[in-house]
Amino acid sequence: MSYFSLLNIFWRRAGALGDNCCRALTGGLAAVVTTPFDVKKTRVMTAPGGGPLSMSMVAISIVRHEGLLGLFKGAVPWFFWIAPLGAMNFAGYELAWKAMGRNEEQKL
């Protein structure tokens, strides 16, 4: 059972508002979980040229100089940016399933 499905069980009684909150929370949490990868990618892209730079070297440098929370810089605004988009994406996904005549039990 997916994370989205588990959250949806708790919010199902709230109707459309609960569904949309569940979708937004799922999208936002996925954004926060992937933030360290985005931070490392950005640091590699903006690093001054001159030598090879690996993702592990960047991660170690961030943790050493900024602490573990340095990997999550920008996570809060990113959460609030992605949450509504996640709600719309999951809603579109569910509408597509319904349009194809499939039900909840047939989802993979």
Phi, psi and omega in degrees: 000134183281163178301318179300318181295320179295316177296323182296328178299317181289327185266355186302325182290340182275359177075215185297322179297316178297318177300314181292323176296318179297315179297316181294317179297319179296314178296318180294319179293324176297323178294318180294320181296325182270358181303317180302324178294321179292320178298314179296318179298317180295319179296321178294318182292328183260004180290145176295143182292170176138325182208164178291144183225119181263161179295323180292323177297319179294316180298316179297319179296317180296312182295321181293317186268331186240353183086174182297327179291344176298334177288344182251023178298131179084007183293322183292309177296326179295321177302311183287341175281318185276331184306310179294327178293322176297320178299317180291321180294314179294324177296317177297321178299313181292323176296322178296319178298316180293323180294330178276000177079024179258158180241182185301323184290339182271354179292147179267000000 
